[in-house]
Amino acid sequence: MCESYRYVGGYPTEETVRRAYDEADLNRAISAYRFFYPTVSLEATWRGNLSGGVVPNRVYPFSRALRSSSCSPPIPIPRIPG
């Protein structure tokens, strides 16, 4: 990527065209990775919480630092009717 592109008679060489497409593909892949990383991270956190016993809309997973015991189960929070 640090090399400059080569042109012969004002036109890019086949190698330059191939490298330009490869670099564009890599740039797009990195952009997509960076865009979706928060979504993938949140999904992994969600699945980890579910496997740890969190019940959607019924139990909120408090941090272990907030609990008195690191072995205690998630703390249920009552739902407000309505």
C-alpha positions, 0 to 999 in steps of 0.5 A, a space after each residue: 500500500 505504500 508504493 505509488 501507482 504506476 501509469 504507462 501512457 497516462 493509463 494504470 498498469 494491470 498491476 495498479 488496477 488490481 492493487 487499487 481494487 484490492 485496497 478498496 476492498 480492504 478499506 471497505 472491509 475495515 469500514 464495515 468491521 468498525 461500523 458493526 463492532 458495537 452491534 456485535 459486542 452488544 449481541 455477545 454481551 446480551 447472549 452472555 447475560 442470557 446464559 448467566 440467568 437473565 430473563 428478558 424484561 424480568 431480571 436486570 443483571 447488576 455488576 458483580 461489584 454491586 452485589 454482596 457475593 460474586 456467586 449470587 444470582 441476578 437480582 429480580 426487579 419488579 415490573 411496574 404494571 401498565 
